[in-house]
Amino acid sequence: MTYSQMPNLLDQVNLREWLGAQSRKLGFDGLRITDTHLGLASERLNEWLEQGRHGQMEYMARHAQLRSDPGLLVPGTVRVICVTMNYLSPTIDFDSEWQRLADPTQALVSIYARGRDYHKIMRNRLQEFAQAIEKQIGSFGYRVFTDSAPLMEVELARKAGLGWRGKHTLLLNRESGSTFFLGEILVDVPLPIDQEEESHCGTCQSCIDICPTQAITAPYQLDARRCISYLTIENPDAIPVEFRRAMGNRVYGCDDCQLICPWNKFSQRTTLPDYAERHGLGRASLLQLWSWTESEFGKRHEGSAIRRIGYSRWRRNLAVAMGNALSDIGVSDADKGLLRGALLSALPLADALVAEHIQWALDS
């Protein structure tokens, strides 16, 4: 039976229940469905772009029109199946994360990036999910996405009822906080849509207060140019000097606004081994990561989202963190000697980008 032959509500209800059950079998933790109308979200995106808050993420501006309408991205789309997948591994402890942030000699890698690249995991499972739907209802038009196309994923997920937009602009859910990835299947099937979720942030603004660089300029307003995640990952150039001290020992991304959020007390642990920590990224010191050669960097980050920033940006980020450790009165003279020696040894062969950050670190 194809979807066009489903004559009554009972068939739709049965299909909706089947979709939920099938998604769970494939490792997804939440599923909701919405239409393609994004309303004021498109206007807010254009205002954000006009203000230049996207920094050097030119792809955001290049495909702004497509982002405003999933039907333009995939003609014929009438519904979006939105899913979540938890990534918090059982070994993660938020208290330990705060302790490591307070130790300048440790290297902080964002929790989501310590396992395998979620893009591949999510995309493969979404494709498998779409093929299973096709077997169930017959041939239909679809495309799968996960952070891989000009699509307003968070807004679609919010509209579908998977959560609400937190003041840090991330999606929040009462059952699992914000520690999950998002994925979508754009379909030409007129499935029943789900209701939106009310906001539950209230007067809390912990995420705004904790941000090291004040990148959350107001509730629901993020200036990516100030965000440590942008600075260490998307930014291809030198880290602006004004933000280097605030980076502390964060060498890839930043989790502060999530670590502080009260709703993440309810974060659900993943059962998928793909998101388990690899190569000691949750316990490594700055010196350990600095010791990796370019070949080791490529090998150890194979299958990781980190690999795409390349060795030079990786070293750039580490050099800033090492400079911050050198300027910290809590770091022992012995540790400072090791850090300074490692930087000096690398300086002669460093490329221009890394050399500038090494010199800044040594001058700290």
C-alpha positions, 0 to 999 in steps of 0.5 A: 500500500502506498501513502496515496492509497491510505484512505482513513485516519486509522492508517495514518495513526498506524503509520505514525506509530510505526515511524516512531518504533522504527526510528528507535530501532535505528538508534534515534531517540526522538521523532516529530513531523512538521510542515515546511513553513518557517514563518518569521524564522527566515526574516530573523535569519536574514537580519542575522546575516545582514549584521554579519554575525555569521562571520566567515561562514559564507555558506550561510549567506550563499544559500539563505533563500534555500534555508528559508524554504525546504521546498526550494531545497527539495522540490515537492517536499511537504513534510519534514521528519525530524529526529534526534540522536543522543551523543552523551556517552556513559563516561561523561561527567559534567563535574569532571568537565568543570574540573578540567576547565579549571586546570590550564594544563588540560586540553578541552575538546567539545564533548560531541566531537570526542567520538566518531563523526556524527555526520556519517553516522546520522546520514547512514541511519537516516538513509536506512530509515528512509528505505525502511519507510519505502518498504512500508508505504511504497515509493515516495520522494525523499532526501536525508540531511544532517547538518549537511545542507542549507536547512534550518534544522533547529527551527524545523525541530522546534516547530516539529515539537522536539523541544524549544529554542534555549536562550543560547539558541540551541534546542532544549528538550525536557527529557534530554536537555540539549546533548543530541544531534539533529537529522531530517528526512524531507518527504513528499508525503502529507503526514500528520504534523506534531504540535510545537513545544512551549518554552521552559527557560523562564527567567534563567539566563545561566547560559548568557552569564557563563559564556566566556566571550559574551557571544550570547549578546541577548536571549536567543541572540548569538554573535558567531564571531565571538563564539569559541566554537566558531573561533576554534572550528569555523574560523580559518584565520588567526584567533582575534587577540581580544578573545584569546585569553577567554578561550582558556584551555578550550582547543576545539569547541566550547560546552560551557552554555550546555554544562551550566544549563539546568535542563542538562541534568536530564541528559540521556546517555547514548547506547551507541558505541560510535560516540564513545571517547576516542584517543583519550580526548576527554583526558588529554593534556595540552602537551600530549596533543601538541606532541602529535605530528601531522601524520598522527593528527590525521590518523587519530582523527580519522572518522572524526569531525575534528579532522576537517579543521586540519593540522594547522588550525589544531596547532593554532588552537593549542598554541593559544591554550598553551599561552594561557597556561603560561600566563596562569599563576596556578601552573607550576614552573616545571609545567611552564618550562615544559610548555615553553620548551615545546613551543620553542621547539616547534617555532622554526618549522611552524607555518605563518598562522601557527607561528604567530600564535606560538609567538603570542603564547611565548610572549604571555 
